[in-house]
């Protein structure tokens, strides 16, 4: 990748980060959302962090909008709007050096992001065997072709109604949506966390969740919420260090910055679904969850020509209902690692962007991760973000640097590679795995674009090239029987479709 020359951009351009306001809106609430539940008993003790009902504002760096934490009576300013609590964007820093750790904090001075990325032409061959060539470059058309960015898509569209058919033949648990995906604001749901399989409250998982890398000292590298204006800085660093990562991308960001998604994919990084508007999925209806996943999947397919077979729920907010929906749509949930004692492999970089902690406190959390990682008998998956300059600076200046220098040495790999999943199996068009995830393809394939016609079929590209396999691999062979037991209806129900 060629390092492009950084140029100064206007405050309005930097304010594009305001399109991610919904992420900052949940930053403080996430502290409460992940409050642990012990033995299904719910504690009434408030979190030490700001409660979800707080009326305090979160100002996105470089943004002219204020965001009020969920649950408050105040309204959320629309992206790009000006509110009474408007702050002046900080002055641009000069140079491209990473700031001292103590200077990485909420409201830090920003520098201009790199303004361009390498351009790949339509028809270019991707670095994934059997994947189709790159499609024609995507240009956001505006209008109503796509849902509004950063809002839960409507569920009455033809696309969503088509995607709902993918759930037919699957048992979708009828758990009532949670209040807002947090433990403290839905005590009844939190008390049922173990039965629900609710990861947010107590870290409950199922065998179909990917939560760690099997090999000791293997680091599953991942970044959430992009592509952003600063993803290019991260990509240049990863290229320089020969590191590959898994990018969990938000659909609204994909159609906003399609060139960056192409750059990530063509540089050998893995691409996965991270919903359209970054809402806690357990708080949404089944139709809304389908819309969040379906539109993001469509955006990725439109830009790259491939359909991911994995996803990560925003905030890790997943339960058995959301799992069943995701799996029925052919997407395996990927989480991040928790230790048996409750340690979480979360760098807390999002807390810095949310103004909850500073860079030094975040890095102290990261050092705890290093200690926990060395004690594990398996590898681990770490949560980081490429949405903000702050989180990218922490990654390329400190956390990844420390990981590379760690003794004993870590092996840094994208998650698909670290769990020994063939790269081809990360995408529907190139997969050779015919047994898992199981998807409803009674219509002859998956209707990714939601127009009522199947346009993607498992292993379609490989069926053309003759590249076939037994359809089994180390990542999914064990989980397939459990998927059948937990989420599939009787075989007869599928046959009768």
C-alpha positions, 0 to 999 in steps of 0.5 A: 500500500502506498502511503498517501500524502496527508492534507488538511481538511476542513472542520466540516470534513472532520465532522464526518465522524459525526455520522458515527454519533450513535456509537458514542451514544452507547459508549457510556451505556456500555459500562452498564450493559456489560455489568455481570450477573452472578448466579442470575441474581441482579444487583441493585448497586449502580455502576461506577460509570455514568448510568445509562439514564444520565443526561450528560452529553458525549461530544464526538471528537471533531463533531459539531453535535452532542449525543445524550446517553440512551434512556435520558429525556434529551434528544439525540442531535442528528449527524451534522446538526448543531445543538446548544452544547456544540463544541468547537472542533480542536485545532489540527495537529501537525505531523503524523507522529502518534501522541504521547499516551497521556495526550490520547484522551477525549477532545484531543487535537486531531490531525488530518486523516490520509485522504486517499487509498490505493484504487483497485479496478473492477475485475481485479482478482481478490486474494481469496481463492474462488471469490468473484472478481471485484464488481464495478466501483460503488458510488453512493446514489443518495435518495431512498435506494439505501436506508438512512445511515446510522438508523435502524432500517425500516422493516416493511421494505421488499428487501427485509420481507425477502430476507425474513424468508431465510428464517423459515424452517429454523426455530427462532426463540421468542425471547422478548427484546430487551429494553436497551441491551443493558443489564441495569435497565432490564432487570427481568431480562438480566435475571434470565440471562443464563437461560437466554444465553445473554452474553452482555449479562454474565458472558453467556455463550453457546458452542456456536459462538467463536470466542477464542483462538485454539492455539496458546499465545495466538492473538486474534486481531480485530477492529470494529465499526469502520471503515473510518477516515483513520482506517487508512492510517491503520492499514498502512501500519498493518501493511508495514508490520505484515499483520492481517486483521478481521474488520467488522464493518458497519453497513452505513460506513461501507456505503459511505467509504467503499474504497476503504472497504475494498482496500481492506479486502484486497490487502488480505484482511478479513471482512465481517458483518457488524450491522447497519446502525450499530444498535444493541441487537437484543433490544430490536425485534426479529424483523429489525435484526434481520434488517440490520444484518441483511442491509450490511450483508448487501452493502458488502456484497455490492462493494466487494462481490462477496457475502460474509459468513460471520458477524459480530454483534455491536457491544457483544450484545447477543442472546439465543434469539439473535444467535438463531437469526444470525445463524439462519442467515448464514452468519456465525457470531464472533465475540471476544475472549473472556477468562473464567474469572471474568476478565474481558479482552477489551482494550477499552479504547472505545472508553477513551473516545467516549470520554470515560477514561484516558489513554493511560487508563486504557493502556493499563487495561491492555496490560492486564490483557497481556497478563491474562493472555500469557496465563491462558491455555488457548489463544484469545480474541481482542476487541479494538476499534478503527472508528476514531483517531484516538482508537487508531492511535492507541492501536498503532502507537501502543497496543499492537506495538506492545503485542509485537514486542511481548515475550513470550512472543504472540502470533498475531492473526486474523480471526478466521486464520487463528481458528483454522477456518479456510479463508474461502469459508469466510464468504458464501461465494467461495466457501467449500463448507457444505455443512455449517453454517446451515442456511435456508437455500430452498429458493436456489440460494440466498437473495442477498440483494433482497429483490426476490431472486436468489443471487448467491449460492454456497460455493458458487464460484468453486462449483464453477472452478471445480474446487471442492472439498469434504465441507468440513473444517476444524472451526465448524465441524464440532459446532454443527451438531449443536446448531442443529439441536438448538436452532433448527426445526425438524428436518421435515419442516425444512423439506416441506418448504 
